Amino acid sequence: MNGKDYKKVDITIKSNTKDIYAFTKLVPNRIKRIKKASNEPLTEDPIKDLAQKLHPLRQYLKINQIIDNTKTTKTFRFVPDNERGTKQLAYFRAGQYLSLKVEINDEWITRPYSISSSPNESLEGFYDITIKKEEEDGFLTPYIWKNWKVGTKVISSGPEGFIYYEPLRDKKHILGLAGGSGITPFRSIAKAIAEGEIDANLTLLYGCSDEDDIIFYDELKQLEKDNPDKIKVILVLSCEVVSLTGCETGFLTAELMEKYADVSNCSIFICGPQIMYEFVEKELERFNLPPKQIRIECFGEIKNISAFSGFPKEKVDKTFNIAVHIGGETKKIPAISTESILVALERAKLAPPSKCRSGECGFCRSLLLDGDVYISPISDWRREADKKFNYIHTCSSYPISDLELIIPRKQNRDF
């Protein structure tokens, strides 16, 4: 190849002199603006005000209405308690929860509950929290059934949780797997899709073990009818006798998921009781999905921690002593091995910080100074640094020896 084989090409190079010159003026111009600025302090901070409205440390609420959904389920409608300083409710993402703080016999406890109303309805001035009554030995729901009425005041966190639709992360098609009262965040998501707040499709497999205890069924089917291209609801009944038509029977199996959705091209949202999670997670293993495609709602503390293979059988139901350093004081309290450390702290009326009760949020993060704990393998969401330096989440840690702990006193952060 010689010079004759090349074609002549004209290339114009633009100078960046203007950009360099402008940069030299940056600091002098900034100094001039500072000198011209007023000496009066700023009295308004709109960004800070917005952040506080979206992420309040606490919200003061009161019950405005109680709706009987089924024989075991009620919906409590909360509005702002203006007298105690909450003028408007924090906006949220459909699928998130509130952690409610309740005083029972001078003992403060917290429980997370999914918001079942839509984000737009929070702008209208209310949250719906739908609660299923547990067995009589439950700690909070029997109290709620007996004592909550219109006008009851409750303290709440701001909206929390990660089971919400994020278009930068999630597939355009959501496959929802709900069990029992786990339908509550999906009601919120379905309403948000119908209202145009979420640009996604929802296929919802809703598992129930009792025909008389199906929550929001008529409402969900109406949302499906009004939005046929966006929402599909399939009821899955596991009871022995099924009289309803147009539903599936059995459980939320992989075969059922494949029947109604292209699972590999869906984001999987799961909410229900612990036993359902254990079943569904095994079914999902067949699809070999990346972790980011599966969103699991926090389900509270493990009910049967001693059933896990790693739990030392010789320690089942043993009682140990915990030396607790909290707020500059040291308390010694008893703790049962099969109950979380958080429960032991609450029984001792120490008002420990907590929100999700599932090891997820880290609000109950505490330092283990001495002793051994068993940490739930399915709710250990600690950072690697916390594991290295012996920090634990009290809601997912169980005492298997005498312990010494430092529990943070959240002060103004303790909603």
LINUR-V849039 format. One record per residue. N is the residue number from 1. NEAR is the number of other C-alpha atoms within 8 Angstrom. Layout:
{{N/NEAR} {N/NEAR}}
//
This chain:
{{1/4} {2/5} {3/5} {4/6} {5/6} {6/6} {7/5} {8/4} {9/4} {10/4} {11/4} {12/4} {13/4} {14/4} {15/5} {16/6} {17/6} {18/7} {19/7} {20/8} {21/8} {22/8} {23/8} {24/8} {25/8} {26/8} {27/8} {28/8} {29/8} {30/8} {31/8} {32/8} {33/8} {34/7} {35/6} {36/6} {37/6} {38/5} {39/4} {40/4} {41/5} {42/5} {43/4} {44/4} {45/7} {46/6} {47/6} {48/7} {49/8} {50/8} {51/9} {52/9} {53/10} {54/10} {55/9} {56/11} {57/11} {58/9} {59/13} {60/14} {61/13} {62/13} {63/15} {64/10} {65/8} {66/11} {67/7} {68/8} {69/10} {70/10} {71/7} {72/8} {73/13} {74/12} {75/12} {76/13} {77/12} {78/13} {79/12} {80/14} {81/12} {82/8} {83/5} {84/6} {85/7} {86/12} {87/7} {88/7} {89/13} {90/11} {91/11} {92/9} {93/9} {94/13} {95/16} {96/15} {97/12} {98/13} {99/15} {100/12} {101/13} {102/9} {103/8} {104/7} {105/4} {106/6} {107/11} {108/11} {109/10} {110/10} {111/11} {112/12} {113/11} {114/12} {115/17} {116/14} {117/12} {118/13} {119/12} {120/8} {121/10} {122/14} {123/10} {124/6} {125/10} {126/12} {127/12} {128/11} {129/13} {130/14} {131/11} {132/9} {133/9} {134/8} {135/5} {136/5} {137/6} {138/8} {139/6} {140/6} {141/11} {142/12} {143/9} {144/8} {145/8} {146/6} {147/6} {148/8} {149/7} {150/9} {151/7} {152/8} {153/9} {154/11} {155/12} {156/13} {157/15} {158/13} {159/13} {160/9} {161/12} {162/8} {163/10} {164/10} {165/9} {166/6} {167/7} {168/4} {169/6} {170/10} {171/10} {172/10} {173/11} {174/13} {175/14} {176/13} {177/13} {178/15} {179/13} {180/14} {181/11} {182/11} {183/13} {184/11} {185/15} {186/13} {187/13} {188/15} {189/13} {190/12} {191/11} {192/14} {193/13} {194/10} {195/7} {196/7} {197/7} {198/9} {199/7} {200/9} {201/11} {202/12} {203/14} {204/13} {205/14} {206/14} {207/14} {208/14} {209/9} {210/9} {211/10} {212/6} {213/12} {214/10} {215/10} {216/8} {217/7} {218/6} {219/7} {220/11} {221/9} {222/8} {223/12} {224/12} {225/7} {226/6} {227/9} {228/8} {229/5} {230/11} {231/13} {232/9} {233/11} {234/10} {235/10} {236/14} {237/15} {238/11} {239/10} {240/4} {241/4} {242/8} {243/4} {244/6} {245/4} {246/4} {247/9} {248/8} {249/8} {250/8} {251/8} {252/11} {253/8} {254/9} {255/6} {256/8} {257/11} {258/9} {259/6} {260/7} {261/9} {262/7} {263/11} {264/6} {265/7} {266/14} {267/14} {268/12} {269/13} {270/12} {271/15} {272/14} {273/10} {274/9} {275/6} {276/9} {277/11} {278/8} {279/8} {280/10} {281/8} {282/8} {283/9} {284/10} {285/8} {286/7} {287/7} {288/6} {289/9} {290/6} {291/5} {292/6} {293/11} {294/11} {295/11} {296/8} {297/11} {298/10} {299/10} {300/9} {301/9} {302/8} {303/5} {304/7} {305/9} {306/10} {307/6} {308/7} {309/5} {310/4} {311/9} {312/8} {313/6} {314/4} {315/8} {316/9} {317/7} {318/9} {319/8} {320/13} {321/11} {322/12} {323/11} {324/12} {325/12} {326/11} {327/7} {328/5} {329/6} {330/8} {331/8} {332/8} {333/11} {334/9} {335/12} {336/12} {337/14} {338/12} {339/9} {340/15} {341/13} {342/9} {343/9} {344/13} {345/12} {346/13} {347/8} {348/7} {349/9} {350/8} {351/9} {352/11} {353/10} {354/9} {355/12} {356/13} {357/14} {358/12} {359/14} {360/11} {361/8} {362/9} {363/8} {364/13} {365/11} {366/12} {367/10} {368/12} {369/9} {370/7} {371/10} {372/9} {373/9} {374/9} {375/9} {376/10} {377/5} {378/4} {379/10} {380/11} {381/7} {382/11} {383/6} {384/6} {385/6} {386/10} {387/10} {388/7} {389/6} {390/9} {391/11} {392/12} {393/14} {394/13} {395/14} {396/16} {397/13} {398/13} {399/16} {400/13} {401/9} {402/10} {403/14} {404/12} {405/13} {406/11} {407/13} {408/11} {409/9} {410/7} {411/5} {412/6} {413/6} {414/8} {415/10}}
//
